[in-house]
Amino acid sequence: MNETYFLSNTRLKIRLFDSYSSISNILNNYLLYGFENLDACWDIDNSSAVVVRCTNVSRHVFADQSHFTSTMQMFIAKDFFA
């Protein structure tokens, strides 16, 4: 679902976007998008030190346990503006 609504007499534009479907599609087909795997690129160990688990963050969906990489964010944005 990607719908745009325009209100008369204003420049306000409202766009509805199904982010769940967009993200699910990318996660289910991550290889087609050029990602290596779904593992996080870095993590925090018991001493609060950052542990780097990859050499190329742009080839991963997740930067850490909660955040998408900028590459993943770019694909979501492309879906939004499609």
C-alpha positions in Angstrom: 0.0 0.0 0.0 1.5 3.3 -1.1 -1.1 5.9 -1.4 -0.9 9.7 -1.7 -3.6 12.1 -0.7 -3.8 15.8 -1.6 -5.9 18.2 0.2 -7.5 21.0 -1.8 -6.3 24.6 -1.3 -3.1 23.4 0.4 0.3 21.9 -0.4 0.0 19.3 2.3 0.6 15.8 0.9 0.0 12.7 3.0 1.4 9.4 2.0 0.5 6.0 3.5 3.3 3.4 3.3 3.3 -0.2 4.4 6.7 -0.4 5.9 6.1 -3.9 7.3 5.6 -5.4 3.8 8.6 -3.5 2.4 11.0 -4.6 5.1 9.6 -8.2 5.1 10.2 -8.4 1.3 13.8 -7.3 1.7 14.5 -9.6 4.6 12.9 -12.6 2.8 15.0 -11.9 -0.4 18.1 -10.3 1.1 20.5 -12.0 -1.4 18.6 -10.4 -4.3 19.3 -7.0 -2.7 23.0 -7.8 -2.5 23.2 -8.5 1.3 25.5 -11.3 2.5 23.4 -12.4 5.5 21.0 -11.1 8.2 23.6 -11.1 11.0 24.4 -7.8 12.8 27.7 -6.2 11.7 28.7 -5.3 15.3 27.8 -6.1 18.8 28.5 -5.0 22.4 30.2 -7.5 24.7 30.0 -7.8 28.5 32.5 -5.0 29.0 30.5 -2.6 26.8 33.1 -2.8 24.1 32.1 -2.8 20.4 32.9 -6.1 18.7 33.1 -5.7 14.9 31.9 -8.9 13.1 32.2 -7.8 9.5 34.4 -5.9 7.2 31.8 -4.3 4.9 28.8 -2.9 6.8 27.0 -2.1 3.5 26.6 -5.8 2.7 24.6 -6.4 5.9 21.0 -5.6 6.7 21.6 -4.8 10.4 24.3 -2.6 11.8 23.6 -3.9 15.4 20.8 -5.8 17.0 18.3 -3.0 16.5 19.3 -0.7 13.7 19.3 -1.1 9.9 22.4 -0.2 7.9 22.3 2.8 5.6 22.1 0.4 2.6 18.9 -1.2 4.1 17.5 2.3 4.8 18.1 3.2 1.2 16.1 0.3 -0.1 13.2 1.1 2.2 13.3 4.8 1.0 13.3 3.6 -2.6 10.1 1.6 -1.9 8.6 4.6 -0.2 9.1 6.9 -3.2 8.3 4.2 -5.8 
